[in-house]
C-alpha cells in the first residue's frame, strides 16, 4: 500500500511540475512559427528555449509514446500486468502467517519468489529494453525536430531580460 502511495505522489508531483506547464495545442502546433533555422547556433538556441517553454507538452509526448509502446506490445503488456497484478494480489491476499497445503508450507516469501521466477523470464522475452530505446529514440526525434523548427515567440526576448535582472 505504501508503494502505491509513493507512485501516486510521484505522478502528482509530475502533474504539478511538468504538466501544469502545458501550452495550448494551437500554440504548440502553430505552423506559422515553423521555419528552418539559419545555422546550428540558432537551432541550439531554439532547442534550449523551446525545451523549457514546451516542457509540459514534451512530457506528455513521452508519456503517450510509452503508453502506445506498451499497448502495441501484447507480450510486454501481459508481463507487466502479471508482475504488477501478482504483486498487488500477494500484498492484498497473501498469507501473513505460513500455512500448509499437503507437505508444502506456503509463505508470502514463497509467493513472491514464484511470482518473480515466472514473471521475470516473461518480462525478458517481452524485450523491455528495445521498447525503452524505441521510446527514447522516437520521443527525442520528435522533440528535437519540433524544438529546432519552432521559432520562439516574442516572450523569449523578455526571458533574457528577466534572467539578467
C-alpha positions, 0 to 999 in steps of 0.5 A: 500500500505504501508503494502505491502511495509513493507512485501516486505522489510521484505522478502528482508531483509530475502533474504539478511540475511538468504538466501544469506547464502545458501550452495550448495545442494551437500554440504548440502546433502553430505552423506559422512559427515553423521555419528552418533555422539559419545555422546550428547556433540558432537551432541550439538556441531554439532547442534550449528555449523551446525545451523549457517553454514546451516542457509540459507538452514534451512530457506528455509526448513521452508519456503517450509514446510509452503508453502506445509502446506498451499497448502495441506490445501484447507480450510486454503488456501481459508481463507487466500486468502479471508482475504488477497484478501478482504483486498487488494480489500477494500484498492484498491476499497473501498469507501473513502467517505460513500455512500448509497445503499437503507437505508444502508450507506456503509463505508470502516469501514463497509467493513472491519468489514464484511470482518473480521466477515466472514473471521475470523470464516473461518480462525478458522475452517481452524485450523491455529494453528495445521498447525503452530505446524505441521510446527514447529514440522516437520521443527525442526525434520528435522533440528535437525536430519540433524544438529546432523548427519552432521559432520562439515567440516574442516572450523569449526576448523578455526571458533574457531580460528577466534572467539578467535582472 
